[in-house]
Each structure stands twice: as structure tokens, then as C-alpha cells.
Amino acid sequence: MRRNIYLEMVSVEEALDAAMASLDRDRLVLPEVVPAHEAAGRVTAGPVFARYSSPTYHSAAMDGFAVQSSATFAAREGRPVRLAKGAAAVPVNTGNPLPPGMDAVVMIEHVLAEDADAISVEKPAFPWQHVRRIGEDLVATELVLPQNHRITPYDVGALLSAGIWEVRCWERVRLAVIPTGDEVLDFSPRPDPGPGQVVESNSQVLCALARAWGCEPRRVPPVPDDPAALSAAVRAALDSDAHLVVLGAGSSAGSKDFARATFAQFGPVLVHGLTVMPGKPTLIGAAQGKLLVGAPGYPVSAVVCAEEILAPICAWLSRIPRPERREVDAVLTR
């Protein structure tokens, strides 16, 4: 068979530009409604506004007694003020509504003395002391989350507190991962490889990375190096609800590397070859409004393809910032 030759290698940025230009993101990845309590990790498809305030009432922020603060202003150390229970001092627990006419809470630890009829305090209370006022956390109609915000576990609490039971989020980016090769064995049956055989693992690395990006990868059993079988596998992936189709191995210049010819059956080949090593054989095509990516079979090359090409594209489709590596200062010893 005629070997593939890299004639027009491009930089990673040029490859990403070509890939993104080939996709209509707004038509490919659509909004869906997600229960708010299950929305952690999802990305908002629009701004989210509070339905009601949190809290919805003035509430006690401490265990103790609700009082009218002005009734305690004369209290001093050694000159306590006595407040009648029920009239001037109402027992409250944290979270209780503030009784009518009261505007402060005296912590139980600050009550000097207590009997069946009254309490005594030596320290004046100020207005709204130890009170959570209406809307202290969120005010009805207030913006809770902006569009294209990745929802955190803490955001889930804010959503529910604001009376938001469902959130419009972008779909998770779905990847169809197709491992290929006559020599690779499906790991599922726990095989014992013989000479010239290897246990297929690249797909699981790619799937694990995709899950870490918040995507939904789906892997099929290895497909042999047969043009008809490869075409059938890519066709099935394109006809599924996957947004991206990743073909593992077969993108290099070997006599049994059929990825480029397979992609060309379905649409234009945008990129074949990156100006990076490892990862040079990376292949990118477009078909049916979706992206086709050929990841090299060499494990390190496959990871470079995933981190440099797939991760930025998935982030772009997910409407979140591109992942960045942490940088540290180091001194090389040699």
C-alpha cells in the first residue's frame, strides 16, 4: 500500500484554528436542562437568577434570646438590665424566625442570669446583632451564576437556596473512541498476549483524560487494520450522538495506517502532521458537522495529541477556559 507522507505539517495552534473553524459549536453542542442538585461540574448555558431571597425571613444566627436592641442600651458591667421573658426576651434557636418587634439576638453565653421569668444582660445589643437578615446571602432576581460558568459543589447550595431546581447547561461533550490495530488485544477479557500482541490501553488513557475534562467518552472494542472495518466503525460513530470521533492509531506513515484514507471518505482532511514530537502523526478531519481526530498509536504521542489537541477543543466546545499547565521555576542540573 502507498504510504502516507507528511507534506504540510502545521503548528498546534494552526491545527486548533483549523479544527474549530470547521465546527459550528452552537449547533453541535446544545443546551439541556439538568437538575440543580446534580449540576456540579456542568457549564451554564445562560445566566441564572434567584427566584427568591436567601434567607426568606429575618432569622436568628445564634442560640439565645431575641430582644429589642434599644431595651438593652443601658446595660453595663456591674449594672445589668433585666428583661422579662416572652415580652422583652424570647428564646430562639439558630435559624428560628425573628419574633415580631425584635431586632437583635443575645447569645445564650452572654446571658448573665436566667430564671423562670426573666434574663439579665450586662452588655448592650446593637441593632441586627446575630441576625441573618432577609436576602443576606441572595436577593430575589439577583444574578446567581453567569453564563458559561462551571458549577462548583458550593454553587449547588446557592442554586437550591435561591429556589432554582433546574439549570440550563451545555451538553457534556461526547467522544467516540475507536482503538485500532491487528496486534492489539481488548483488555476486557483479561488476555495473555503472545508474541507480536499488546494489550490495548491507549483508549482508556484517552477516556480517563476526557472524563477529567468533564466529557463523556465511549469506547468500542478494537477494530482490525482493515479499511472496510475501519470505515464501518467511523460511520457508526458519526451516526451516533458523539460530537468528536477519535481513531486510535493508524495515523502515521506505515503501510497499514489507514486512518487518513478512512477520514477522507467522510469529509476533508484538515491536518495531517504537527510540528511537535512526539505527536507528529496527529490527524484531524471533519465530517457531518463533527470532528474526526486520529491519535497516534505510540502512547506518549497519543497523550500529546490528547493534551494539545483534544483538551483545548473539548474546552472550547464546553465553553470553559482552555486547561493550562502549572508552571514552576526550576534549575536544570545538566
Salt bridges, closest charged atoms under 4 A:
GLU13 OE2 - ARG322 NH1 2.97
ASP26 OD1 - ARG319 NH2 2.93
GLU32 OE2 - ARG42 NH2 2.41
GLU38 OE2 - HIS37 NE2 3.46
GLU114 OE2 - LYS85 NZ 2.66
ASP115 OD2 - ARG82 NH2 3.13
GLU136 OE2 - ARG132 NE 3.63
ASP137 OD2 - ARG132 NH2 2.31
ASP155 OD2 - HIS149 NE2 2.71
GLU171 OE2 - ARG174 NH2 3.26
GLU171 OE1 - HIS243 NE2 3.50
ASP182 OD2 - LYS256 NZ 2.57
ASP186 OD1 - ARG219 NH2 3.08
GLU200 OE1 - ARG219 NH2 3.06
GLU216 OE1 - ARG218 NH2 3.59
ASP239 OD1 - ARG235 NH1 3.82
ASP241 OD2 - ARG174 NE 3.48
ASP241 OD1 - ARG218 NH1 2.42
GLU307 OE1 - ARG325 NH2 2.06
